[in-house]
Amino acid sequence: MANSPITEDATLISPPRATIEQARSYINRRGSVYTPQDIEVITNHYWRHAVPAGLDPLLVIAQCIHETSEKDPATGKWRPLSSWWAQRPRRNPAGLGVTGVTRTTPPANMQGWEKDTRPNPPIWRAGLRFDTWEDGARAQMGRLLAYVIPAGSETDKQRELITFALSLRPLPANLRGTAPKLKALGAKHNPTGNGWANPGIEYGKRIAKIAQEIAETQI
C-alpha cells in the first residue's frame, strides 16, 4: 500500500498506507495482553472510523502501538496494547489525559482519575478511561484530527470525531491545525512549542518507524 518510505513528514490525512490485515499481523506476532480476536475487533474500529474521516488508520494504529507497548520481562520484547492504561477496564489507546500527575488519596471527583492498585498503598493516576475500545479509538482519532485541521475546516465526519474527543479533554485553540504531519505532534517541532508529546523530539519518527514496519509486514 505504501509506495514510498513512511517518515516523520508523513501527512495524517491520507488514504490507508497499509491494510488492516497487516496491522493485525504485526500486533499478533509481537504478542499482547489482548487475544487475536480482541485485536480484530480493535483494529476494525480504526479502519471503520478513520477512513471516512480521511485519516490514515495506519498512522493512528502506529501511534496507539507506540503509546501502549510494554516490555515483556520474560522476553525483553515490546508488546503492543499491553500497558496499564491500555488494559481493561481503562482501554486508553494513546495516553489520553495521562499527565503523570498522581495522588495518594482518592479525589473528590473520580472523573479523569484511575486507581492503581499495583503499589501498596494504592495511588490514583490522572487519565481517561473508556467503556469500549470503539470510544477510545474515536477519542484518539478526534484529538488527532483537531491537531491536523484548523477549526471550521472539518468535514461532517471529522467534526463528529473532534467534538467527541474534545468533550472529554479540551484542546487549546492555538493547537488546532498545527500538526498536519507526524513530526509536529511533538512539541519540539510544533510551531506553538506544545504538542501531543513533550518534548517529543523523536515522537513522529518513532511512530513512522512502526508504521513502516506494519506496511512491510507480509501476511
Beta strands, then each sheet from edge to edge (+ up, - down):
strand 1: 70-71
strand 2: 78-79
strand 3: 102-103
strand 4: 113-116
strand 5: 123-126
sheet 1: 1+ 2-
sheet 2: 3+ 5- 4+
end
